[in-house]
Amino acid sequence: MKWKDFFPNDFKETPYFDGRVVCYPNIKTIRDYLAWRQVDCHINNQYNTCFWALVKSGKTEKEAHQALKGTFSKDKNKLLLQQFQVNYNDEPAVFRKGSSVYRDKVKTDDCGNPIKRTREAITVSSFDLIGPEFWENHQYILGEASDYLCLGGKEKYGYEYVKKFDDIHRLPYSNWTIVRISACQFDQFSLIHSFDKPNDETALRLMNACASLMMEQFPDIIFGYGFDNEYRYDLPLENCCVCMENTTKKTDKDKICVSAWHNFASFHQ
């Protein structure tokens, strides 16, 4: 549906997407999850920026991997600056921080003209999700419970706590779900379609357009976050499904995963 809006050439190979649903108990865990994914975005992008700079300078891929083995973030920044005159912090935020898709409260129409009543507009941005500023300015996204987190919640959950929920399928009612949608064998897909490395801005804009359409089609989705070849959607469980273990038929959890995956894949084409 969206491919031809961004790329003049036809599909040479159909993209494949994998879908998964994970349940989380509260907003704090959702915040920790999104922070973890944004950290992962930075780590992956910084590595790939260095890797492809080395490859383009004449190294083989094996040599580039070896040159980066055991390096830390500061080492990669130094490499980019000294060898390639690239300040990593000046790279586009969409590459370093990923993309957030949400319904923003605005007082303009679709043409940018001022209006009296506030309306919700689907917005794509690349803000920092780790610190408190974005959430303090957008507390309506996660609801009133997020006030506590912005004003003084002290619980320390973090990555290890978040990972516990990957294999848990039974949770109490009124929790939250993350729908993960990731492209499969995307390296091959990007090679066939000659995507730029380490990042193809047009391909990212296509993914963000698909994410925006998902927000339009699924009103229960309250937040989306994505980078590279993956997107994750945040839904309040009480509004969409009840997660349960069921060995004989598809659960609501399975159904929403299949529905989200199918729609995202169809939007991309």
MISEBA-468168 format. One record per residue (C-alpha): residue number from 1; residue in one letter; x, y, z. Coordinates in pm, whole numbers, always signed. Each point is the difference from the previous one (the first is absolute). Layout:
   nr  rest      xx      yy      zz
  NUM     A       X       Y       Z
...
REM end
This chain:
   nr  rest      xx      yy      zz
    1     M      +0      +0      +0
    2     K    +276    +247     +94
    3     W    +304    -128    -189
    4     K     -69    +194    -323
    5     D     -48    +321    +197
    6     F    +369     -17     +95
    7     F    +179    -215    -258
    8     P     -39     +24    -381
    9     N    +110    -361     -56
   10     D    -225    -301     +49
   11     F     +54    -271    +258
   12     K    +274    -240     -99
   13     E     -68    -214    +304
   14     T    -288      +6    +248
   15     P     +99    +108    +353
   16     Y     -76    -236    +286
   17     F    -104    +113    +346
   18     D      -4    -186    +329
   19     G    -252     +88    +270
   20     R      +0     -59    +375
   21     V    -199    +123    +300
   22     V    +148     +47    +348
   23     C    -201     +99    +309
   24     Y    +128    +244    +262
   25     P    -151     +76    +343
   26     N     +13    +380     +19
   27     I    +105    +330    -154
   28     K    +337      -1    +173
   29     T     +93    -321    -179
   30     I    -121    +144    -331
   31     R    +225    +303     +55
   32     D    +294    -226     +84
   33     Y     -68    -210    -308
   34     L      -5    +301    -233
   35     A    +316    +138    +162
   36     W    +174    -335     -54
   37     R    -102      -7    -367
   38     Q    +129    +355     -52
   39     V    +333     -90    +159
   40     D     +13    -299    -235
   41     C     -73    +234    -292
   42     H    +301    +215     +96
   43     I    +232    -299     +48
   44     N     -97    -160    -332
   45     N     +10    +323    -198
   46     Q    +335    +112    +140
   47     Y    +153    -338     -82
   48     N    -150      -6    -350
   49     T    +111    +358     -69
   50     C    +358     -97     +85
   51     F     -22    -333    -180
   52     W    -120    +141    -331
   53     A    +241    +293     +17
   54     L    +284    -252     +27
   55     V    -138    -214    -283
   56     K     -44    +301    -227
   57     S    +359    +102     +77
   58     G    +128    -328    -144
   59     K     -11    -257    +280
   60     T    -173    -333     -46
   61     E    -301     -70    +218
   62     K    +206    -249    +200
   63     E    +274    +260     +55
   64     A    -258    +260    +104
   65     H    -155    -234    +257
   66     Q    +345     -81    +134
   67     A     +93    +368     +27
   68     L    -311     +66    +211
   69     K     +32    -308    +219
   70     G     +19     +95    +369
   71     T     -50    +373     -59
   72     F    -215    +219    +223
   73     S    -225    +292     -92
   74     K    +275    +258     +56
   75     D    +237    -203    -221
   76     K    -250      -1    -285
   77     N     -59    +375     +35
   78     K    +376     +54     -16
   79     L     +36    -224    -305
   80     L    -274    +184    -189
   81     L    +139    +342     +86
   82     Q    +369     -68     -60
   83     Q     -19    -229    -303
   84     F    -312    +128    -174
   85     Q     -59    +350    +144
   86     V    -347    -105    +111
   87     N    -142    +123    +330
   88     Y    -243    -274     +98
   89     N    -213    +244    +200
   90     D     -65    +194    -322
   91     E    -150    -303    -173
   92     P    -380     +30     -57
   93     A    -199     -70    +316
   94     V    -220    -249    -187
   95     F    +307    -222     -41
   96     R    +131     +44    +356
   97     K    -327      +2    +195
   98     G    -250    -179    -223
   99     S    -354    +119     -72
  100     S    -292     +47    +238
  101     V    -354      +5    -137
  102     Y    -278    +135    +220
  103     R    -311    +218      +2
  104     D    +107    +352     +86
  105     K    -239    +269    +121
  106     V     +14    +289    -247
  107     K    -193    +318     -76
  108     T     +50      +3    -377
  109     D    -179    -171    -287
  110     D    +166    -228    -254
  111     C    +116    +307    -196
  112     G    +159    +164    +305
  113     N    -274    +258     +52
  114     P     -86     +84    +362
  115     I    -324    -141    +143
  116     K    -178     +66    +329
  117     R     -41    -354    +129
  118     T    +285    -237     +69
  119     R      +3    -306    -224
  120     E    +214    -313     -12
  121     A    +240     -35    -292
  122     I    +219    -304     -66
  123     T    +356    +124     +37
  124     V    +340    -153     -76
  125     S    +298    +131    +198
  126     S    +344    -105    +126
  127     F      +2    +113    +362
  128     D    +200    -142    +289
  129     L    -221    -259    +173
  130     I    +252     -84    +273
  131     G     -15    +327    +195
  132     P    -314    +153    +152
  133     E     -49    +304    -227
  134     F    -203    -161    -279
  135     W    -229    -180    +246
  136     E     -43    +310    +216
  137     N    -117    +192    -308
  138     H    -222    -282    -126
  139     Q    -151    -153    +313
  140     Y    -331     -56    -179
  141     I    +159    -275    -215
  142     L     +37    -254    +280
  143     G    -277    +145    +214
  144     E     -21    +145    +348
  145     A    +212    -276    +152
  146     S    +302    +144    -180
  147     D     -21    +310    +222
  148     Y    +146    -204    +285
  149     L    +295    -106    -209
  150     C     +78    +353    -108
  151     L     -39    +153    +343
  152     G    +187    -241    +220
  153     G     -41    -373     -66
  154     K    +315    -168    +132
  155     E     -38    -366    -102
  156     K    +300    -143    -179
  157     Y    -107    -266    -250
  158     G    +235     +17    -297
  159     Y     +92    -238    -278
  160     E     +19    -327    +192
  161     Y    -345     +52    +152
  162     V    -148     +87    -340
  163     K    +146    -313    -161
  164     K    -180    -222    +254
  165     F    -329     +56    -178
  166     D    +108    -135    -340
  167     D    -118    -350     +90
  168     I    -292     +82    +229
  169     H    -344     -37    -158
  170     R    -236     +21    +299
  171     L     -35    +337    +170
  172     P    -278    +165    +202
  173     Y    -262    +208    -179
  174     S     +71    +370     -72
  175     N    +362     -24    -103
  176     W    +186    +108    -313
  177     T    +121    -171    -315
  178     I    +279     +65    -246
  179     V     -53    -122    -356
  180     R    +338     -54    -165
  181     I     +24      -1    -380
  182     S    +343     -70    -148
  183     A    +112     -53    -359
  184     C    +157    -339     -68
  185     Q    +310     -42    -218
  186     F      +3    +377     -44
  187     D    +369     +10     -95
  188     Q     -82    -198    -312
  189     F    -308    +212     -72
  190     S    +197    +326     +36
  191     L    +281    -133    -222
  192     I    -240     -99    -278
  193     H    -163    +344      +9
  194     S    +332    +190     +29
  195     F     -74    +169    +332
  196     D    +265    +240    +126
  197     K    +225    -120    +283
  198     P      +7     +36    +297
  199     N    -343    +169     -24
  200     D    -237     +58    -288
  201     E    -205    +305     +90
  202     T    -270     -74    -259
  203     A     -45    -354    +133
  204     L     -35    +139    +353
  205     R    -261    +250    -117
  206     L    -190    -289    -158
  207     M      +7    -191    +330
  208     N    -122    +311    +185
  209     A    -281     +47    -250
  210     C    -108    -360     +60
  211     A     +14     +62    +375
  212     S    -220    +308     -38
  213     L    -254    -202    -197
  214     M      +2    -260    +276
  215     M     -91    +274    +249
  216     E    -289    +102    -224
  217     Q    -128    -356     -45
  218     F     +40    -103    +366
  219     P    -136    +273    +232
  220     D    +109    -203    +304
  221     I    +367     +44     -90
  222     I    +122    +290    +209
  223     F    +369      +6     -89
  224     G    +237    -143    -257
  225     Y    +377     -13      -1
  226     G    +229    -129    -270
  227     F    +348      +5    -144
  228     D    +180    -174    -284
  229     N    -228    -287    -111
  230     E    -230     -37    +300
  231     Y    -297    +168    +164
  232     R    -163     -47    +340
  233     Y    -351    +110     +97
  234     D    -129     +73    +348
  235     L    -359     -88     +89
  236     P    -191      +8    +330
  237     L    -107    -360     +49
  238     E    -342     +86    +137
  239     N     -91    +162    -332
  240     C    +113    -270    -239
  241     C     +28    -353    +132
  242     V     +41    -229    +297
  243     C    +323    -199     -13
  244     M     -32    -361    +106
  245     E    +152    -340     -51
  246     N    -202    -223    -231
  247     T    +125    -322    -155
  248     T    -296     -74    -226
  249     K     -85    +320    -186
  250     K    +145    +335     -90
  251     T      +0    +237    +295
  252     D     -92    +366     -23
  253     K    +370     +65     +37
  254     D     +71    -205    -314
  255     K    -283    +167    -190
  256     I    +117    +354     +66
  257     C    +354     -98     -98
  258     V    -118    -149    -331
  259     S    -228    +297     -68
  260     A    +273    +257     +69
  261     W    +259    -194    -200
  262     H    -234     -46    -298
  263     N     -99    +368     -11
  264     F    +356    +129     +31
  265     A    +119    -232    -277
  266     S    -285    +106    -231
  267     F     +68    +371     +67
  268     H    +369     -46     -87
  269     Q     -85    -142    -343
REM end
